[in-house]
Amino acid sequence: MSSRKDRLAARVRAHRARLREQGLRPVQIWVPDVRAPQFATAAHTQSAAVAASEQADDDEAFIDAISWDAEPE
């Protein structure tokens, strides 16, 4: 008799096999933890540097041009 863990592992293997049959492959990425205090500090430092630059107006116009508004007016 297989354990619950074995059944789960078999389901995961089958699911991954189906995805591979569809031409997909697994990819793992590491991204910054936006919950970390260091992230907030770095983000603030970088945004202050951008705001203080001579190109601040151009930078803001660029950001506005490429930004997507999830809640259109």
Biopython code that builds the backbone (N, CA, C, O; Angstrom):
import numpy as np
from Bio.PDB.StructureBuilder import StructureBuilder

atoms = [
    (1, "MET", "N", (0.847, -1.174, 0.000)),
    (1, "MET", "CA", (0.000, 0.000, 0.000)),
    (1, "MET", "C", (0.894, 1.239, 0.000)),
    (1, "MET", "O", (1.809, 1.345, 0.816)),
    (2, "SER", "N", (0.632, 2.174, -0.911)),
    (2, "SER", "CA", (1.461, 3.372, -0.981)),
    (2, "SER", "C", (0.968, 4.420, 0.011)),
    (2, "SER", "O", (-0.220, 4.513, 0.321)),
    (3, "SER", "N", (1.888, 5.171, 0.473)),
    (3, "SER", "CA", (1.546, 6.208, 1.440)),
    (3, "SER", "C", (0.971, 7.426, 0.719)),
    (3, "SER", "O", (1.048, 7.548, -0.503)),
    (4, "ARG", "N", (0.409, 8.296, 1.499)),
    (4, "ARG", "CA", (-0.139, 9.536, 0.941)),
    (4, "ARG", "C", (0.964, 10.317, 0.229)),
    (4, "ARG", "O", (0.731, 10.900, -0.830)),
    (5, "LYS", "N", (2.154, 10.326, 0.806)),
    (5, "LYS", "CA", (3.294, 11.028, 0.214)),
    (5, "LYS", "C", (3.652, 10.435, -1.150)),
    (5, "LYS", "O", (3.953, 11.169, -2.091)),
    (6, "ASP", "N", (3.618, 9.110, -1.252)),
    (6, "ASP", "CA", (3.918, 8.445, -2.528)),
    (6, "ASP", "C", (2.874, 8.794, -3.587)),
    (6, "ASP", "O", (3.216, 9.041, -4.743)),
    (7, "ARG", "N", (1.602, 8.813, -3.190)),
    (7, "ARG", "CA", (0.530, 9.154, -4.138)),
    (7, "ARG", "C", (0.673, 10.594, -4.625)),
    (7, "ARG", "O", (0.486, 10.886, -5.806)),
    (8, "LEU", "N", (1.004, 11.475, -3.707)),
    (8, "LEU", "CA", (1.198, 12.875, -4.078)),
    (8, "LEU", "C", (2.375, 13.013, -5.045)),
    (8, "LEU", "O", (2.275, 13.721, -6.047)),
    (9, "ALA", "N", (3.475, 12.349, -4.752)),
    (9, "ALA", "CA", (4.654, 12.398, -5.626)),
    (9, "ALA", "C", (4.320, 11.868, -7.018)),
    (9, "ALA", "O", (4.787, 12.411, -8.019)),
    (10, "ALA", "N", (3.518, 10.818, -7.084)),
    (10, "ALA", "CA", (3.125, 10.253, -8.378)),
    (10, "ALA", "C", (2.269, 11.247, -9.163)),
    (10, "ALA", "O", (2.437, 11.394, -10.373)),
    (11, "ARG", "N", (1.354, 11.927, -8.476)),
    (11, "ARG", "CA", (0.511, 12.928, -9.149)),
    (11, "ARG", "C", (1.358, 14.088, -9.671)),
    (11, "ARG", "O", (1.135, 14.577, -10.778)),
    (12, "VAL", "N", (2.315, 14.518, -8.879)),
    (12, "VAL", "CA", (3.195, 15.617, -9.300)),
    (12, "VAL", "C", (4.016, 15.191, -10.512)),
    (12, "VAL", "O", (4.148, 15.952, -11.470)),
    (13, "ARG", "N", (4.572, 13.969, -10.475)),
    (13, "ARG", "CA", (5.341, 13.460, -11.625)),
    (13, "ARG", "C", (4.473, 13.413, -12.877)),
    (13, "ARG", "O", (4.914, 13.815, -13.954)),
    (14, "ALA", "N", (3.244, 12.926, -12.740)),
    (14, "ALA", "CA", (2.342, 12.830, -13.891)),
    (14, "ALA", "C", (2.013, 14.219, -14.437)),
    (14, "ALA", "O", (1.988, 14.428, -15.650)),
    (15, "HIS", "N", (1.763, 15.155, -13.538)),
    (15, "HIS", "CA", (1.453, 16.523, -13.963)),
    (15, "HIS", "C", (2.633, 17.135, -14.715)),
    (15, "HIS", "O", (2.455, 17.746, -15.769)),
    (16, "ARG", "N", (3.829, 16.968, -14.173)),
    (16, "ARG", "CA", (5.018, 17.505, -14.833)),
    (16, "ARG", "C", (5.263, 16.830, -16.178)),
    (16, "ARG", "O", (5.706, 17.476, -17.127)),
    (17, "ALA", "N", (4.979, 15.547, -16.261)),
    (17, "ALA", "CA", (5.143, 14.828, -17.531)),
    (17, "ALA", "C", (4.182, 15.393, -18.577)),
    (17, "ALA", "O", (4.559, 15.574, -19.735)),
    (18, "ARG", "N", (2.938, 15.673, -18.168)),
    (18, "ARG", "CA", (1.965, 16.257, -19.108)),
    (18, "ARG", "C", (2.431, 17.629, -19.587)),
    (18, "ARG", "O", (2.292, 17.958, -20.765)),
    (19, "LEU", "N", (2.974, 18.416, -18.693)),
    (19, "LEU", "CA", (3.478, 19.735, -19.089)),
    (19, "LEU", "C", (4.642, 19.603, -20.063)),
    (19, "LEU", "O", (4.726, 20.354, -21.035)),
    (20, "ARG", "N", (5.544, 18.649, -19.809)),
    (20, "ARG", "CA", (6.674, 18.440, -20.725)),
    (20, "ARG", "C", (6.177, 17.986, -22.095)),
    (20, "ARG", "O", (6.733, 18.382, -23.120)),
    (21, "GLU", "N", (5.131, 17.155, -22.118)),
    (21, "GLU", "CA", (4.554, 16.703, -23.387)),
    (21, "GLU", "C", (3.991, 17.878, -24.186)),
    (21, "GLU", "O", (3.900, 17.815, -25.412)),
    (22, "GLN", "N", (3.618, 18.938, -23.490)),
    (22, "GLN", "CA", (3.101, 20.137, -24.157)),
    (22, "GLN", "C", (4.230, 21.064, -24.609)),
    (22, "GLN", "O", (3.981, 22.154, -25.125)),
    (23, "GLY", "N", (5.466, 20.621, -24.412)),
    (23, "GLY", "CA", (6.616, 21.411, -24.833)),
    (23, "GLY", "C", (7.086, 22.412, -23.795)),
    (23, "GLY", "O", (7.856, 23.318, -24.112)),
    (24, "LEU", "N", (6.637, 22.263, -22.568)),
    (24, "LEU", "CA", (7.047, 23.176, -21.505)),
    (24, "LEU", "C", (8.180, 22.569, -20.696)),
    (24, "LEU", "O", (8.390, 21.356, -20.701)),
    (25, "ARG", "N", (8.903, 23.434, -20.004)),
    (25, "ARG", "CA", (9.960, 22.961, -19.120)),
    (25, "ARG", "C", (9.934, 23.790, -17.848)),
    (25, "ARG", "O", (9.532, 24.954, -17.878)),
    (26, "PRO", "N", (10.353, 23.215, -16.735)),
    (26, "PRO", "CA", (10.355, 23.971, -15.479)),
    (26, "PRO", "C", (11.510, 24.970, -15.446)),
    (26, "PRO", "O", (12.612, 24.692, -15.919)),
    (27, "VAL", "N", (11.229, 26.124, -14.882)),
    (27, "VAL", "CA", (12.236, 27.166, -14.719)),
    (27, "VAL", "C", (12.084, 27.736, -13.314)),
    (27, "VAL", "O", (10.975, 28.049, -12.881)),
    (28, "GLN", "N", (13.185, 27.865, -12.615)),
    (28, "GLN", "CA", (13.164, 28.461, -11.283)),
    (28, "GLN", "C", (13.872, 29.802, -11.350)),
    (28, "GLN", "O", (14.976, 29.903, -11.885)),
    (29, "ILE", "N", (13.235, 30.831, -10.806)),
    (29, "ILE", "CA", (13.873, 32.141, -10.771)),
    (29, "ILE", "C", (13.876, 32.667, -9.340)),
    (29, "ILE", "O", (13.002, 32.338, -8.538)),
    (30, "TRP", "N", (14.843, 33.465, -9.050)),
    (30, "TRP", "CA", (14.943, 34.105, -7.746)),
    (30, "TRP", "C", (14.682, 35.586, -7.951)),
    (30, "TRP", "O", (15.297, 36.217, -8.810)),
    (31, "VAL", "N", (13.783, 36.132, -7.174)),
    (31, "VAL", "CA", (13.426, 37.544, -7.278)),
    (31, "VAL", "C", (13.609, 38.210, -5.919)),
    (31, "VAL", "O", (13.596, 37.533, -4.891)),
    (32, "PRO", "N", (13.777, 39.523, -5.905)),
    (32, "PRO", "CA", (13.919, 40.208, -4.618)),
    (32, "PRO", "C", (12.680, 40.006, -3.748)),
    (32, "PRO", "O", (11.555, 39.962, -4.246)),
    (33, "ASP", "N", (12.906, 39.885, -2.457)),
    (33, "ASP", "CA", (11.805, 39.758, -1.505)),
    (33, "ASP", "C", (11.332, 41.164, -1.163)),
    (33, "ASP", "O", (11.973, 41.874, -0.388)),
    (34, "VAL", "N", (10.200, 41.560, -1.748)),
    (34, "VAL", "CA", (9.709, 42.919, -1.554)),
    (34, "VAL", "C", (9.230, 43.166, -0.125)),
    (34, "VAL", "O", (8.933, 44.304, 0.239)),
    (35, "ARG", "N", (9.153, 42.112, 0.685)),
    (35, "ARG", "CA", (8.748, 42.267, 2.087)),
    (35, "ARG", "C", (9.927, 42.593, 2.988)),
    (35, "ARG", "O", (9.736, 42.990, 4.138)),
    (36, "ALA", "N", (11.136, 42.431, 2.485)),
    (36, "ALA", "CA", (12.337, 42.635, 3.298)),
    (36, "ALA", "C", (12.607, 44.123, 3.507)),
    (36, "ALA", "O", (12.456, 44.914, 2.576)),
    (37, "PRO", "N", (13.002, 44.508, 4.710)),
    (37, "PRO", "CA", (13.316, 45.920, 4.966)),
    (37, "PRO", "C", (14.420, 46.452, 4.045)),
    (37, "PRO", "O", (14.399, 47.621, 3.659)),
    (38, "GLN", "N", (15.380, 45.596, 3.696)),
    (38, "GLN", "CA", (16.461, 46.028, 2.809)),
    (38, "GLN", "C", (15.925, 46.427, 1.438)),
    (38, "GLN", "O", (16.455, 47.337, 0.800)),
    (39, "PHE", "N", (14.873, 45.745, 0.986)),
    (39, "PHE", "CA", (14.290, 46.071, -0.312)),
    (39, "PHE", "C", (13.692, 47.473, -0.272)),
    (39, "PHE", "O", (13.914, 48.270, -1.183)),
    (40, "ALA", "N", (12.939, 47.772, 0.775)),
    (40, "ALA", "CA", (12.317, 49.093, 0.901)),
    (40, "ALA", "C", (13.380, 50.187, 0.949)),
    (40, "ALA", "O", (13.219, 51.241, 0.334)),
    (41, "THR", "N", (14.455, 49.938, 1.674)),
    (41, "THR", "CA", (15.541, 50.914, 1.772)),
    (41, "THR", "C", (16.178, 51.149, 0.405)),
    (41, "THR", "O", (16.390, 52.293, 0.001)),
    (42, "ALA", "N", (16.481, 50.071, -0.301)),
    (42, "ALA", "CA", (17.104, 50.192, -1.623)),
    (42, "ALA", "C", (16.158, 50.870, -2.612)),
    (42, "ALA", "O", (16.593, 51.707, -3.404)),
    (43, "ALA", "N", (14.882, 50.524, -2.577)),
    (43, "ALA", "CA", (13.908, 51.135, -3.484)),
    (43, "ALA", "C", (13.804, 52.636, -3.225)),
    (43, "ALA", "O", (13.745, 53.431, -4.163)),
    (44, "HIS", "N", (13.782, 53.016, -1.958)),
    (44, "HIS", "CA", (13.707, 54.439, -1.618)),
    (44, "HIS", "C", (14.957, 55.177, -2.098)),
    (44, "HIS", "O", (14.860, 56.261, -2.673)),
    (45, "THR", "N", (16.121, 54.591, -1.862)),
    (45, "THR", "CA", (17.380, 55.207, -2.291)),
    (45, "THR", "C", (17.408, 55.392, -3.804)),
    (45, "THR", "O", (17.796, 56.450, -4.300)),
    (46, "GLN", "N", (16.996, 54.358, -4.535)),
    (46, "GLN", "CA", (17.016, 54.430, -5.996)),
    (46, "GLN", "C", (15.996, 55.429, -6.528)),
    (46, "GLN", "O", (16.290, 56.180, -7.457)),
    (47, "SER", "N", (14.800, 55.443, -5.946)),
    (47, "SER", "CA", (13.786, 56.384, -6.435)),
    (47, "SER", "C", (14.179, 57.824, -6.120)),
    (47, "SER", "O", (13.899, 58.727, -6.908)),
    (48, "ALA", "N", (14.828, 58.051, -4.971)),
    (48, "ALA", "CA", (15.302, 59.397, -4.640)),
    (48, "ALA", "C", (16.387, 59.838, -5.619)),
    (48, "ALA", "O", (16.426, 61.002, -6.019)),
    (49, "ALA", "N", (17.263, 58.921, -6.004)),
    (49, "ALA", "CA", (18.322, 59.243, -6.969)),
    (49, "ALA", "C", (17.726, 59.598, -8.326)),
    (49, "ALA", "O", (18.186, 60.536, -8.977)),
    (50, "VAL", "N", (16.721, 58.868, -8.753)),
    (50, "VAL", "CA", (16.064, 59.158, -10.033)),
    (50, "VAL", "C", (15.370, 60.517, -9.962)),
    (50, "VAL", "O", (15.468, 61.316, -10.893)),
    (51, "ALA", "N", (14.673, 60.777, -8.862)),
    (51, "ALA", "CA", (13.952, 62.042, -8.712)),
    (51, "ALA", "C", (14.899, 63.237, -8.686)),
    (51, "ALA", "O", (14.530, 64.328, -9.121)),
    (52, "ALA", "N", (16.111, 63.045, -8.183)),
    (52, "ALA", "CA", (17.072, 64.141, -8.070)),
    (52, "ALA", "C", (17.915, 64.332, -9.329)),
    (52, "ALA", "O", (18.688, 65.286, -9.415)),
    (53, "SER", "N", (17.777, 63.446, -10.292)),
    (53, "SER", "CA", (18.632, 63.535, -11.479)),
    (53, "SER", "C", (18.176, 64.664, -12.403)),
    (53, "SER", "O", (17.038, 65.128, -12.337)),
    (54, "GLU", "N", (19.094, 65.088, -13.260)),
    (54, "GLU", "CA", (18.767, 66.145, -14.227)),
    (54, "GLU", "C", (17.732, 65.671, -15.241)),
    (54, "GLU", "O", (17.027, 66.484, -15.840)),
    (55, "GLN", "N", (17.641, 64.366, -15.433)),
    (55, "GLN", "CA", (16.694, 63.808, -16.397)),
    (55, "GLN", "C", (15.403, 63.330, -15.728)),
    (55, "GLN", "O", (14.683, 62.513, -16.302)),
    (56, "ALA", "N", (15.102, 63.820, -14.538)),
    (56, "ALA", "CA", (13.941, 63.331, -13.787)),
    (56, "ALA", "C", (12.651, 63.447, -14.596)),
    (56, "ALA", "O", (11.834, 62.527, -14.590)),
    (57, "ASP", "N", (12.462, 64.563, -15.289)),
    (57, "ASP", "CA", (11.233, 64.739, -16.068)),
    (57, "ASP", "C", (11.148, 63.723, -17.202)),
    (57, "ASP", "O", (10.090, 63.143, -17.445)),
    (58, "ASP", "N", (12.265, 63.508, -17.895)),
    (58, "ASP", "CA", (12.288, 62.520, -18.976)),
    (58, "ASP", "C", (12.070, 61.112, -18.431)),
    (58, "ASP", "O", (11.349, 60.310, -19.025)),
    (59, "ASP", "N", (12.703, 60.819, -17.289)),
    (59, "ASP", "CA", (12.538, 59.497, -16.671)),
    (59, "ASP", "C", (11.084, 59.252, -16.286)),
    (59, "ASP", "O", (10.543, 58.173, -16.528)),
    (60, "GLU", "N", (10.455, 60.261, -15.684)),
    (60, "GLU", "CA", (9.056, 60.103, -15.278)),
    (60, "GLU", "C", (8.147, 59.944, -16.492)),
    (60, "GLU", "O", (7.204, 59.153, -16.461)),
    (61, "ALA", "N", (8.421, 60.686, -17.556)),
    (61, "ALA", "CA", (7.629, 60.556, -18.778)),
    (61, "ALA", "C", (7.776, 59.153, -19.360)),
    (61, "ALA", "O", (6.801, 58.566, -19.830)),
    (62, "PHE", "N", (8.997, 58.618, -19.327)),
    (62, "PHE", "CA", (9.224, 57.260, -19.825)),
    (62, "PHE", "C", (8.451, 56.243, -18.993)),
    (62, "PHE", "O", (7.786, 55.363, -19.539)),
    (63, "ILE", "N", (8.541, 56.366, -17.674)),
    (63, "ILE", "CA", (7.837, 55.432, -16.789)),
    (63, "ILE", "C", (6.332, 55.506, -17.030)),
    (63, "ILE", "O", (5.660, 54.477, -17.097)),
    (64, "ASP", "N", (5.805, 56.720, -17.160)),
    (64, "ASP", "CA", (4.373, 56.875, -17.435)),
    (64, "ASP", "C", (3.991, 56.232, -18.767)),
    (64, "ASP", "O", (2.926, 55.627, -18.889)),
    (65, "ALA", "N", (4.865, 56.367, -19.760)),
    (65, "ALA", "CA", (4.571, 55.826, -21.091)),
    (65, "ALA", "C", (4.519, 54.302, -21.109)),
    (65, "ALA", "O", (3.750, 53.719, -21.873)),
    (66, "ILE", "N", (5.328, 53.654, -20.275)),
    (66, "ILE", "CA", (5.360, 52.189, -20.307)),
    (66, "ILE", "C", (4.531, 51.545, -19.209)),
    (66, "ILE", "O", (4.420, 50.320, -19.151)),
    (67, "SER", "N", (3.949, 52.361, -18.337)),
    (67, "SER", "CA", (3.179, 51.811, -17.214)),
    (67, "SER", "C", (1.785, 51.411, -17.663)),
    (67, "SER", "O", (1.192, 52.025, -18.551)),
    (68, "TRP", "N", (1.282, 50.374, -17.029)),
    (68, "TRP", "CA", (-0.056, 49.873, -17.302)),
    (68, "TRP", "C", (-0.930, 50.197, -16.111)),
    (68, "TRP", "O", (-0.600, 49.841, -14.979)),
    (69, "ASP", "N", (-2.036, 50.866, -16.353)),
    (69, "ASP", "CA", (-2.954, 51.243, -15.283)),
    (69, "ASP", "C", (-3.978, 50.131, -15.113)),
    (69, "ASP", "O", (-4.810, 49.899, -15.990)),
    (70, "ALA", "N", (-3.912, 49.454, -13.988)),
    (70, "ALA", "CA", (-4.831, 48.342, -13.729)),
    (70, "ALA", "C", (-6.251, 48.832, -13.504)),
    (70, "ALA", "O", (-7.207, 48.077, -13.678)),
    (71, "GLU", "N", (-6.392, 50.090, -13.119)),
    (71, "GLU", "CA", (-7.715, 50.667, -12.884)),
    (71, "GLU", "C", (-7.884, 51.889, -13.773)),
    (71, "GLU", "O", (-7.649, 53.015, -13.335)),
    (72, "PRO", "N", (-8.295, 51.672, -15.034)),
    (72, "PRO", "CA", (-8.442, 52.809, -15.951)),
    (72, "PRO", "C", (-9.508, 53.779, -15.452)),
    (72, "PRO", "O", (-10.466, 53.400, -14.778)),
    (73, "GLU", "N", (-9.305, 55.032, -15.806)),
    (73, "GLU", "CA", (-10.245, 56.074, -15.369)),
    (73, "GLU", "C", (-11.535, 56.021, -16.128)),
    (73, "GLU", "O", (-12.430, 56.828, -15.881)),
]
sb = StructureBuilder()
sb.init_structure("model")
sb.init_model(0)
sb.init_chain("A")
sb.init_seg("    ")
for serial, (resi, resn, name, xyz) in enumerate(atoms, 1):
    if name == "N":
        sb.init_residue(resn, " ", resi, " ")
    sb.init_atom(name, np.array(xyz, "f"), 0.0, 1.0, " ", f" {name:<3s}", serial, name[0])
structure = sb.get_structure()
